[in-house]
């Protein structure tokens, strides 16, 4: 017996609702959609980050990290600092369709790595996986827990891919011929990343 279809459906519903809440992933995707010829490298990076988080949770490492305050604090501060840096770079050089920009490196591999950092270094996502995924698994099921968590993580990752591709393409389509609006949205995305990063720092340190 594999993962119960009802559990997968319930998890997928919760997952999509969470994905639809704008955050750092949305900000990075919109910025990439405005700046790059293709949003695929940026979204691929975000998905790789979630694949890595799924592996961490499935391997039991997340529970160890969550139970070690010093490690969790370090991870939070590193992820928050990365978001602040990325947001500040975006504010300094807001993306405009077709013009490129220095806020994020222009090579495909660099855009993939940046996306991986945005999602993979997000401690909120790690704790979300740790708290959410186990609720939809069955310790007495036919599949090992790691396989069940991996399946649910794949569901979340695929859902992220569908939503973020739509967000990036829509941003480029709607704002592609409106440089002023695109610049304003890009600056808003950069500011959002800074606010999220500072919020994570404050939550951990205060």
N, CA, C and O of each residue as an XYZ file, in Angstrom:
824
protein
N       0.845     -1.203      0.000
C       0.000      0.000      0.000
C       0.879      1.251      0.000
O       1.831      1.320      0.778
N       0.596      2.221     -0.831
C       1.382      3.445     -0.923
C       0.731      4.533     -0.076
O      -0.072      4.245      0.812
N       1.083      5.778     -0.360
C       0.474      6.902      0.350
C      -1.002      6.979     -0.023
O      -1.361      6.851     -1.194
N      -1.854      7.188      0.977
C      -3.290      7.258      0.731
C      -3.614      8.428     -0.207
O      -3.158      9.547      0.024
N      -4.398      8.177     -1.263
C      -4.777      9.264     -2.178
C      -5.444     10.432     -1.456
O      -5.233     11.590     -1.815
N      -6.251     10.125     -0.435
C      -6.920     11.198      0.311
C      -5.900     12.082      1.025
O      -6.074     13.299      1.102
N      -4.840     11.471      1.546
C      -3.798     12.246      2.222
C      -3.044     13.126      1.235
O      -2.723     14.277      1.530
N      -2.767     12.569      0.058
C      -2.078     13.347     -0.974
C      -2.938     14.535     -1.409
O      -2.437     15.648     -1.567
N      -4.237     14.287     -1.600
C      -5.144     15.355     -2.025
C      -5.243     16.441     -0.956
O      -5.246     17.631     -1.272
N      -5.324     16.029      0.303
C      -5.416     17.002      1.391
C      -4.137     17.825      1.487
O      -4.180     19.042      1.662
N      -2.993     17.143      1.370
C      -1.719     17.860      1.425
C      -1.584     18.813      0.247
O      -1.113     19.939      0.407
N      -1.995     18.368     -0.930
C      -1.892     19.212     -2.120
C      -2.721     20.486     -1.946
O      -2.287     21.568     -2.341
N      -3.900     20.361     -1.360
C      -4.753     21.532     -1.138
C      -4.067     22.540     -0.223
O      -4.034     23.735     -0.516
N      -3.519     22.047      0.890
C      -2.817     22.930      1.826
C      -1.585     23.533      1.157
O      -1.299     24.720      1.313
N      -0.865     22.704      0.417
C       0.352     23.148     -0.255
C       0.071     24.291     -1.224
O       0.775     25.300     -1.212
N      -0.945     24.140     -2.054
C      -1.269     25.170     -3.045
C      -1.681     26.471     -2.357
O      -1.300     27.555     -2.799
N      -2.451     26.366     -1.286
C      -2.865     27.570     -0.561
C      -1.653     28.327     -0.026
O      -1.617     29.557     -0.058
N      -0.661     27.587      0.466
C       0.548     28.225      0.983
C       1.387     28.820     -0.143
O       1.952     29.904      0.007
N       1.467     28.119     -1.264
C       2.246     28.602     -2.405
C       1.668     29.906     -2.941
O       2.408     30.781     -3.391
N       0.345     30.031     -2.891
C      -0.315     31.208     -3.451
C      -0.139     32.460     -2.594
O      -0.510     33.556     -3.016
N       0.426     32.306     -1.389
C       0.720     33.469     -0.544
C       2.055     34.061     -1.002
O       3.082     33.391     -0.895
N       2.069     35.304     -1.510
C       3.318     35.895     -2.013
C       4.394     35.964     -0.933
O       4.115     36.258      0.229
N       5.619     35.689     -1.343
C       6.755     35.735     -0.438
C       8.033     35.923     -1.231
O       8.014     36.486     -2.325
N       9.147     35.452     -0.677
C      10.440     35.614     -1.340
C      10.470     34.915     -2.698
O      11.037     35.445     -3.654
N       9.866     33.729     -2.789
C       9.835     33.008     -4.067
C       9.130     33.830     -5.142
O       9.608     33.936     -6.271
N       7.998     34.403     -4.781
C       7.248     35.242     -5.724
C       8.097     36.442     -6.153
O       8.170     36.770     -7.338
N       8.731     37.085     -5.187
C       9.524     38.279     -5.492
C      10.642     37.944     -6.474
O      10.877     38.682     -7.430
N      11.327     36.830     -6.234
C      12.423     36.441     -7.123
C      11.899     36.045     -8.499
O      12.501     36.387     -9.516
N      10.786     35.329     -8.533
C      10.207     34.900     -9.809
C       9.761     36.094    -10.645
O      10.011     36.136    -11.850
N       9.108     37.058    -10.018
C       8.664     38.251    -10.747
C       9.861     39.023    -11.288
O       9.848     39.477    -12.432
N      10.899     39.170    -10.459
C      12.097     39.872    -10.902
C      12.733     39.166    -12.090
O      13.161     39.811    -13.047
N      12.795     37.831    -12.028
C      13.368     37.061    -13.134
C      12.504     37.167    -14.382
O      13.020     37.247    -15.497
N      11.190     37.168    -14.193
C      10.288     37.280    -15.328
C      10.449     38.597    -16.063
O      10.298     38.653    -17.284
N      10.755     39.657    -15.327
C      10.927     40.971    -15.943
C      12.300     41.133    -16.583
O      12.446     41.848    -17.575
N      13.297     40.475    -16.021
C      14.669     40.720    -16.432
C      15.160     39.764    -17.516
O      15.860     40.180    -18.439
N      14.798     38.494    -17.409
C      15.407     37.458    -18.237
C      14.553     37.100    -19.446
O      13.344     37.333    -19.464
N      15.205     36.529    -20.453
C      14.475     36.064    -21.620
C      13.592     34.876    -21.297
O      12.564     34.664    -21.940
N      13.997     34.093    -20.294
C      13.218     32.929    -19.865
C      13.215     32.870    -18.350
O      14.237     33.110    -17.707
N      12.064     32.550    -17.783
C      11.951     32.434    -16.335
C      12.332     31.038    -15.864
O      12.416     30.791    -14.661
N      12.564     30.121    -16.803
C      12.805     28.721    -16.461
C      14.021     28.507    -15.560
O      13.916     27.743    -14.601
N      15.181     29.145    -15.818
C      16.318     28.922    -14.917
C      16.026     29.330    -13.474
O      16.391     28.615    -12.542
N      15.374     30.468    -13.288
C      15.066     30.939    -11.937
C      14.115     29.985    -11.229
O      14.333     29.636    -10.069
N      13.064     29.563    -11.918
C      12.095     28.644    -11.320
C      12.737     27.283    -11.064
O      12.461     26.649    -10.046
N      13.589     26.834    -11.979
C      14.279     25.559    -11.776
C      15.116     25.596    -10.504
O      15.170     24.617     -9.761
N      15.768     26.732    -10.256
C      16.543     26.874     -9.034
C      15.677     26.796     -7.793
O      16.041     26.134     -6.820
N      14.530     27.469     -7.817
C      13.607     27.399     -6.682
C      13.181     25.959     -6.419
O      13.114     25.523     -5.270
N      12.895     25.230     -7.488
C      12.446     23.845     -7.331
C      13.563     22.965     -6.791
O      13.307     22.074     -5.980
N      14.798     23.199     -7.228
C      15.921     22.429     -6.695
C      16.070     22.653     -5.193
O      16.413     21.734     -4.449
N      15.810     23.878     -4.758
C      15.864     24.155     -3.325
C      14.846     23.343     -2.554
O      15.144     22.847     -1.468
N      13.645     23.200     -3.100
C      12.615     22.413     -2.420
C      12.898     20.922     -2.491
O      12.554     20.177     -1.574
N      13.526     20.481     -3.580
C      13.950     19.078     -3.654
C      14.977     18.796     -2.557
O      14.930     17.754     -1.904
N      15.907     19.739     -2.361
C      16.908     19.577     -1.315
C      16.266     19.550      0.069
O      16.638     18.732      0.911
N      15.302     20.442      0.306
C      14.614     20.454      1.598
C      13.853     19.152      1.831
O      13.819     18.636      2.947
N      13.242     18.624      0.765
C      12.538     17.346      0.888
C      13.508     16.255      1.302
O      13.194     15.431      2.160
N      14.693     16.249      0.690
C      15.701     15.256      1.049
C      16.158     15.399      2.487
O      16.382     14.404      3.176
N      16.298     16.645      2.943
C      16.709     16.896      4.329
C      15.671     16.356      5.306
O      16.013     15.698      6.289
N      14.395     16.640      5.026
C      13.323     16.175      5.911
C      13.206     14.655      5.854
O      13.067     14.003      6.889
N      13.260     14.094      4.656
C      13.139     12.642      4.507
C      14.287     11.918      5.195
O      14.116     10.807      5.698
N      15.468     12.553      5.215
C      16.618     11.934      5.853
C      16.666     12.123      7.355
O      17.559     11.592      8.015
N      15.723     12.868      7.908
C      15.682     13.062      9.351
C      16.588     14.163      9.858
O      16.662     14.392     11.066
N      17.283     14.854      8.959
C      18.207     15.901      9.386
C      17.462     17.121      9.914
O      17.939     17.794     10.828
N      16.296     17.407      9.344
C      15.547     18.597      9.752
C      15.183     18.558     11.230
O      15.240     19.580     11.914
N      14.809     17.377     11.726
C      14.452     17.259     13.142
C      15.651     17.578     14.023
O      15.509     18.204     15.074
N      16.837     17.145     13.591
C      18.051     17.430     14.349
C      18.351     18.922     14.350
O      18.712     19.488     15.381
N      18.199     19.560     13.183
C      18.448     20.998     13.082
C      17.456     21.780     13.933
O      17.837     22.707     14.648
N      16.176     21.401     13.854
C      15.141     22.104     14.613
C      15.357     21.974     16.110
O      14.959     22.853     16.875
N      15.989     20.875     16.536
C      16.226     20.656     17.954
C      17.531     21.247     18.449
O      17.863     21.110     19.626
N      18.282     21.906     17.566
C      19.558     22.516     17.945
C      19.465     24.020     17.728
O      19.662     24.491     16.607
N      19.168     24.782     18.775
C      18.919     26.223     18.626
C      20.035     26.978     17.912
O      19.760     27.840     17.078
N      21.290     26.664     18.228
C      22.398     27.404     17.622
C      22.448     27.194     16.114
O      22.675     28.138     15.357
N      22.236     25.962     15.683
C      22.262     25.660     14.248
C      21.089     26.339     13.548
O      21.245     26.914     12.471
N      19.919     26.268     14.166
C      18.730     26.873     13.573
C      18.878     28.390     13.472
O      18.479     28.996     12.478
N      19.457     28.997     14.513
C      19.683     30.440     14.477
C      20.648     30.816     13.363
O      20.418     31.778     12.630
N      21.727     30.054     13.239
C      22.693     30.318     12.178
C      22.084     30.188     10.799
O      22.346     31.006      9.917
N      21.267     29.156     10.611
C      20.603     28.946      9.324
C      19.640     30.086      9.018
O      19.573     30.576      7.891
N      18.899     30.499     10.037
C      17.949     31.597      9.858
C      18.656     32.884      9.462
O      18.234     33.568      8.530
N      19.732     33.215     10.171
C      20.454     34.453      9.886
C      21.109     34.416      8.508
O      21.136     35.424      7.802
N      21.637     33.250      8.127
C      22.258     33.130      6.803
C      21.219     33.324      5.701
O      21.447     34.059      4.740
N      20.081     32.658      5.851
C      19.023     32.799      4.857
C      18.471     34.211      4.802
O      18.200     34.740      3.724
N      18.304     34.825      5.978
C      17.778     36.189      6.031
C      18.753     37.179      5.400
O      18.348     38.068      4.651
N      20.042     37.019      5.707
C      21.049     37.912      5.131
C      21.092     37.778      3.612
O      21.280     38.767      2.903
N      20.919     36.566      3.117
C      20.917     36.338      1.670
C      19.743     37.062      1.015
O      19.901     37.679     -0.039
N      18.575     36.988      1.634
C      17.401     37.680      1.093
C      17.591     39.196      1.110
O      17.222     39.881      0.157
N      18.168     39.718      2.195
C      18.408     41.161      2.282
C      19.381     41.597      1.195
O      19.169     42.619      0.542
N      20.446     40.826      0.999
C      21.420     41.164     -0.047
C      20.770     41.149     -1.427
O      20.964     42.069     -2.222
N      20.006     40.109     -1.703
C      19.360     39.993     -3.008
C      18.353     41.126     -3.215
O      18.262     41.693     -4.304
N      17.597     41.451     -2.160
C      16.632     42.542     -2.260
C      17.304     43.883     -2.481
O      16.834     44.692     -3.281
N      18.415     44.127     -1.766
C      19.139     45.387     -1.933
C      19.706     45.505     -3.346
O      19.681     46.583     -3.940
N      20.218     44.397     -3.884
C      20.751     44.411     -5.248
C      19.646     44.693     -6.259
O      19.863     45.394     -7.248
N      18.464     44.144     -6.007
C      17.335     44.376     -6.908
C      16.884     45.830     -6.854
O      16.542     46.413     -7.882
N      16.883     46.418     -5.659
C      16.523     47.834     -5.534
C      17.542     48.724     -6.246
O      17.179     49.724     -6.866
N      18.819     48.350     -6.149
C      19.862     49.161     -6.766
C      19.785     49.123     -8.289
O      20.043     50.126     -8.954
N      19.428     47.953     -8.841
C      19.312     47.804    -10.291
C      18.004     47.107    -10.610
O      18.013     45.920    -10.938
N      16.874     47.806    -10.526
C      15.578     47.176    -10.782
C      15.507     46.600    -12.185
O      16.007     47.188    -13.144
N      14.873     45.432    -12.286
C      14.782     44.745    -13.570
C      13.790     45.436    -14.491
O      12.704     45.840    -14.075
N      14.190     45.563    -15.754
C      13.305     46.076    -16.798
C      13.358     45.078    -17.942
O      14.452     44.657    -18.318
N      12.238     44.683    -18.509
C      12.215     43.665    -19.556
C      13.222     43.935    -20.669
O      13.254     45.007    -21.273
N      14.052     42.904    -20.914
C      14.963     42.965    -22.043
C      16.241     43.741    -21.812
O      17.076     43.818    -22.714
N      16.429     44.328    -20.615
C      17.622     45.137    -20.394
C      18.671     44.425    -19.577
O      19.805     44.894    -19.485
N      18.313     43.283    -18.972
C      19.251     42.599    -18.101
C      19.397     43.377    -16.814
O      18.561     44.223    -16.497
N      20.454     43.098    -16.069
C      20.653     43.820    -14.827
C      21.691     43.135    -13.990
O      21.967     41.951    -14.180
N      22.268     43.860    -13.069
C      23.331     43.306    -12.246
C      22.825     42.802    -10.924
O      23.613     42.301    -10.122
N      21.530     42.914    -10.662
C      21.014     42.496     -9.361
C      21.225     41.021     -9.145
O      21.498     40.596     -8.022
N      21.106     40.222    -10.197
C      21.321     38.792    -10.121
C      22.207     38.423    -11.302
O      21.979     38.914    -12.408
N      23.241     37.546    -11.096
C      24.117     37.164    -12.189
C      23.317     36.686    -13.389
O      22.254     36.083    -13.240
N      23.849     36.967    -14.612
C      23.059     36.766    -15.814
C      23.144     35.370    -16.407
O      22.282     35.003    -17.205
N      24.154     34.572    -16.046
C      24.262     33.252    -16.648
C      23.148     32.350    -16.131
O      22.628     32.541    -15.031
N      22.795     31.364    -16.948
C      21.717     30.450    -16.549
C      22.067     29.718    -15.257
O      21.233     29.599    -14.358
N      23.305     29.227    -15.167
C      23.695     28.478    -13.971
C      23.640     29.355    -12.726
O      23.260     28.888    -11.653
N      24.013     30.611    -12.864
C      23.959     31.521    -11.715
C      22.523     31.796    -11.293
O      22.230     31.900    -10.102
N      21.629     31.913    -12.271
C      20.220     32.139    -11.931
C      19.629     30.915    -11.241
O      18.811     31.045    -10.330
N      20.046     29.723    -11.679
C      19.587     28.497    -11.022
C      20.088     28.457     -9.585
O      19.324     28.157     -8.667
N      21.374     28.758     -9.385
C      21.948     28.726     -8.039
C      21.303     29.770     -7.135
O      21.066     29.515     -5.954
N      21.022     30.938     -7.689
C      20.361     31.977     -6.891
C      18.979     31.522     -6.450
O      18.604     31.703     -5.291
N      18.221     30.932     -7.365
C      16.898     30.418     -7.013
C      16.968     29.327     -5.966
O      16.134     29.270     -5.062
N      17.970     28.454     -6.087
C      18.146     27.392     -5.091
C      18.407     27.984     -3.716
O      17.912     27.483     -2.706
N      19.196     29.063     -3.690
C      19.468     29.719     -2.416
C      18.239     30.378     -1.827
O      18.028     30.333     -0.615
N      17.420     30.996     -2.681
C      16.215     31.681     -2.193
C      15.291     30.708     -1.476
O      14.795     31.011     -0.391
N      15.053     29.541     -2.070
C      14.140     28.569     -1.446
C      14.855     27.662     -0.448
O      14.323     27.378      0.625
N      16.052     27.208     -0.794
C      16.745     26.248      0.059
C      17.279     26.829      1.345
O      17.402     26.111      2.337
N      17.603     28.130      1.359
C      18.114     28.765      2.571
C      17.007     29.406      3.400
O      17.282     30.117      4.367
N      15.776     29.157      3.026
C      14.651     29.734      3.754
C      14.299     28.847      4.947
O      13.686     27.795      4.768
N      14.677     29.254      6.168
C      14.391     28.421      7.335
C      12.904     28.238      7.580
O      12.489     27.231      8.153
N      12.091     29.205      7.148
C      10.643     29.052      7.290
C      10.163     27.849      6.488
O       9.305     27.093      6.944
N      10.716     27.676      5.299
C      10.329     26.541      4.471
C      10.762     25.234      5.121
O      10.027     24.246      5.087
N      11.958     25.225      5.715
C      12.437     24.022      6.393
C      11.510     23.632      7.534
O      11.139     22.465      7.667
N      11.137     24.600      8.353
C      10.245     24.310      9.474
C       8.846     23.950      8.984
O       8.160     23.133      9.598
N       8.428     24.558      7.880
C       7.132     24.223      7.298
C       7.112     22.762      6.867
O       6.153     22.039      7.138
N       8.170     22.335      6.201
C       8.265     20.935      5.789
C       8.282     20.024      7.013
O       7.630     18.980      7.034
N       9.037     20.433      8.029
C       9.162     19.610      9.225
C       7.832     19.464      9.941
O       7.506     18.379     10.424
N       7.053     20.548     10.016
C       5.788     20.517     10.752
C       4.639     19.976      9.917
O       3.730     19.337     10.447
N       4.677     20.230      8.605
C       3.522     19.927      7.763
C       3.547     18.517      7.185
O       2.557     17.791      7.277
N       4.657     18.130      6.598
C       4.708     16.850      5.889
C       4.337     15.646      6.763
O       3.549     14.805      6.330
N       4.885     15.540      7.984
C       4.572     14.345      8.784
C       3.087     14.180      9.099
O       2.635     13.062      9.347
N       2.323     15.270      9.095
C       0.899     15.175      9.415
C       0.117     14.420      8.349
O      -1.000     13.968      8.603
N       0.683     14.281      7.174
C      -0.008     13.615      6.067
C       0.613     12.260      5.739
O       0.363     11.696      4.673
N       1.421     11.744      6.656
C       2.028     10.428      6.465
C       1.415      9.428      7.437
O       0.756      9.803      8.406
N       1.644      8.158      7.160
C       1.130      7.081      8.008
C       2.298      6.194      8.427
O       2.818      5.435      7.608
N       2.724      6.279      9.706
C       3.855      5.470     10.166
C       3.636      3.970      9.978
O       4.597      3.206      9.888
N       2.375      3.551      9.918
C       2.074      2.133      9.756
C       1.722      1.788      8.306
O       1.257      0.683      8.023
N       1.943      2.725      7.400
C       1.635      2.489      5.997
C       2.612      1.530      5.346
O       3.619      1.146      5.942
N       2.306      1.151      4.122
C       3.138      0.186      3.414
C       4.468      0.757      2.959
O       5.435      0.013      2.793
N       4.531      2.064      2.755
C       5.777      2.697      2.333
C       6.564      3.191      3.541
O       5.968      3.575      4.547
N       7.907      3.187      3.456
C       8.718      3.798      4.519
C       8.392      5.286      4.633
O       7.943      5.907      3.670
N       8.622      5.849      5.818
C       8.323      7.265      6.034
C       9.081      8.156      5.053
O       8.539      9.145      4.558
N      10.335      7.803      4.775
C      11.131      8.614      3.853
C      10.488      8.658      2.471
O      10.481      9.703      1.820
N       9.950      7.526      2.024
C       9.306      7.472      0.709
C       8.013      8.283      0.702
O       7.702      8.956     -0.281
N       7.263      8.217      1.799
C       6.026      9.001      1.882
C       6.329     10.500      1.869
O       5.674     11.269      1.166
N       7.331     10.905      2.658
C       7.712     12.318      2.700
C       8.232     12.766      1.338
O       7.938     13.873      0.885
N       9.008     11.895      0.688
C       9.514     12.219     -0.640
C       8.395     12.422     -1.644
O       8.461     13.323     -2.481
N       7.363     11.584     -1.563
C       6.223     11.716     -2.475
C       5.495     13.037     -2.256
O       5.167     13.740     -3.212
N       5.245     13.368     -0.998
C       4.556     14.626     -0.693
C       5.419     15.833     -1.063
O       4.913     16.849     -1.540
N       6.719     15.707     -0.838
C       7.622     16.785     -1.231
C       7.608     17.008     -2.733
O       7.691     18.142     -3.204
N       7.501     15.903     -3.492
C       7.419     16.010     -4.949
C       6.130     16.714     -5.369
O       6.127     17.519     -6.300
N       5.036     16.400     -4.673
C       3.758     17.064     -4.961
C       3.893     18.571     -4.749
O       3.434     19.366     -5.570
N       4.526     18.953     -3.642
C       4.712     20.377     -3.350
C       5.602     21.037     -4.402
O       5.316     22.145     -4.857
N       6.671     20.358     -4.782
C       7.613     20.918     -5.746
C       6.968     21.125     -7.110
O       7.161     22.163     -7.743
N       6.200     20.135     -7.562
C       5.513     20.257     -8.852
C       4.503     21.405     -8.814
O       4.371     22.156     -9.781
N       3.793     21.535     -7.696
C       2.824     22.626     -7.558
C       3.529     23.979     -7.593
O       3.045     24.924     -8.214
N       4.680     24.063     -6.919
C       5.469     25.298     -6.959
C       5.859     25.638     -8.391
O       5.764     26.790     -8.814
N       6.299     24.625     -9.133
C       6.709     24.855    -10.509
C       5.589     25.426    -11.356
O       5.797     26.367    -12.121
N       4.400     24.856    -11.217
C       3.258     25.323    -12.012
C       2.900     26.768    -11.668
O       2.679     27.587    -12.560
N       2.846     27.077    -10.369
C       2.453     28.428     -9.947
C       3.519     29.452    -10.324
O       3.198     30.513    -10.860
N       4.788     29.142    -10.046
C       5.846     30.126    -10.280
C       6.088     30.378    -11.764
O       6.418     31.497    -12.156
N       5.930     29.351    -12.590
C       6.041     29.573    -14.032
C       4.956     30.537    -14.507
O       5.213     31.434    -15.309
N       3.749     30.337    -14.002
C       2.647     31.242    -14.363
C       2.925     32.660    -13.885
O       2.676     33.622    -14.611
N       3.443     32.792    -12.657
C       3.736     34.117    -12.103
C       4.790     34.829    -12.944
O       4.629     36.000    -13.288
N       5.874     34.118    -13.276
C       6.949     34.728    -14.046
C       6.526     35.119    -15.448
O       6.828     36.218    -15.914
N       5.821     34.211    -16.122
C       5.365     34.493    -17.486
C       4.343     35.625    -17.487
O       4.367     36.490    -18.362
N       3.445     35.615    -16.504
C       2.430     36.668    -16.423
C       3.068     38.030    -16.173
O       2.663     39.034    -16.758
N       4.075     38.051    -15.293
C       4.758     39.317    -15.014
C       5.386     39.874    -16.285
O       5.290     41.069    -16.565
N       6.026     39.003    -17.044
C       6.666     39.469    -18.279
C       5.633     39.892    -19.320
O       5.826     40.884    -20.022
N       4.537     39.139    -19.418
C       3.514     39.445    -20.421
C       2.807     40.760    -20.123
O       2.609     41.590    -21.011
N       2.430     40.937    -18.864
C       1.660     42.125    -18.484
C       2.532     43.377    -18.454
O       2.097     44.455    -18.858
N       3.778     43.224    -17.967
C       4.629     44.398    -17.766
C       5.712     44.549    -18.825
O       6.499     45.495    -18.787
N       5.749     43.604    -19.779
C       6.823     43.616    -20.766
C       6.891     44.878    -21.601
O       7.978     45.268    -22.028
N       5.782     45.519    -21.843
C       5.760     46.743    -22.654
C       5.528     47.987    -21.796
O       5.215     49.060    -22.311
N       5.685     47.829    -20.492
C       5.475     48.954    -19.571
C       6.706     49.109    -18.678
O       6.667     48.709    -17.514
N       7.788     49.676    -19.192
C       9.041     49.767    -18.428
C       8.888     50.441    -17.068
O       9.475     49.988    -16.085
N       8.111     51.511    -17.002
C       7.959     52.222    -15.731
C       7.266     51.342    -14.695
O       7.696     51.271    -13.543
N       6.197     50.675    -15.109
C       5.487     49.778    -14.199
C       6.367     48.597    -13.818
O       6.368     48.167    -12.664
N       7.117     48.070    -14.785
C       8.004     46.943    -14.510
C       9.067     47.332    -13.491
O       9.389     46.557    -12.591
N       9.612     48.543    -13.638
C      10.624     49.017    -12.695
C      10.027     49.154    -11.295
O      10.674     48.804    -10.308
N       8.811     49.654    -11.205
C       8.157     49.810     -9.902
C       7.898     48.459     -9.253
O       8.127     48.290     -8.055
N       7.420     47.491    -10.037
C       7.159     46.155     -9.502
C       8.459     45.495     -9.067
O       8.503     44.823     -8.036
N       9.524     45.684     -9.853
C      10.817     45.117     -9.498
C      11.321     45.692     -8.178
O      11.843     44.963     -7.333
N      11.163     46.996     -8.007
C      11.581     47.618     -6.747
C      10.739     47.112     -5.577
O      11.251     46.893     -4.479
N       9.451     46.931     -5.824
C       8.587     46.387     -4.775
C       9.038     44.974     -4.403
O       9.045     44.612     -3.227
N       9.414     44.175     -5.408
C       9.890     42.817     -5.145
C      11.170     42.847     -4.318
O      11.336     42.054     -3.390
N      12.082     43.773     -4.660
C      13.308     43.900     -3.887
C      13.029     44.305     -2.451
O      13.619     43.763     -1.517
N      12.124     45.263     -2.281
C      11.757     45.696     -0.931
C      11.118     44.558     -0.146
O      11.350     44.420      1.055
N      10.308     43.742     -0.827
C       9.660     42.615     -0.155
C      10.690     41.626      0.359
O      10.554     41.110      1.468
N      11.731     41.353     -0.442
C      12.775     40.434      0.003
C      13.508     40.983      1.220
O      13.845     40.234      2.138
N      13.755     42.301      1.227
C      14.425     42.910      2.375
C      13.552     42.809      3.624
O      14.042     42.454      4.696
N      12.273     43.115      3.491
C      11.354     43.051      4.632
C      11.276     41.631      5.184
O      11.303     41.430      6.398
N      11.180     40.651      4.293
C      11.125     39.256      4.735
C      12.412     38.881      5.458
O      12.375     38.240      6.508
N      13.553     39.280      4.896
C      14.832     38.962      5.518
C      14.990     39.605      6.883
O      15.403     38.947      7.838
N      14.663     40.889      6.982
C      14.760     41.592      8.263
C      13.791     40.986      9.281
O      14.117     40.863     10.462
N      12.597     40.610      8.812
C      11.627     39.981      9.708
C      12.141     38.672     10.280
O      11.944     38.382     11.460
N      12.806     37.876      9.436
C      13.379     36.616      9.915
C      14.469     36.872     10.949
O      14.551     36.170     11.957
N      15.309     37.882     10.697
C      16.360     38.216     11.659
C      15.765     38.651     12.994
O      16.189     38.197     14.056
N      14.776     39.537     12.920
C      14.168     40.053     14.144
C      13.496     38.944     14.941
O      13.591     38.902     16.167
N      12.819     38.048     14.234
C      12.123     36.955     14.913
C      13.095     36.051     15.650
O      12.771     35.530     16.717
N      14.286     35.861     15.089
C      15.264     34.967     15.702
C      16.062     35.641     16.809
O      16.423     34.995     17.793
N      16.343     36.946     16.657
C      17.241     37.626     17.590
C      16.524     38.345     18.723
O      17.103     38.541     19.792
N      15.259     38.746     18.506
C      14.551     39.526     19.530
C      13.716     38.631     20.435
O      13.056     39.123     21.350
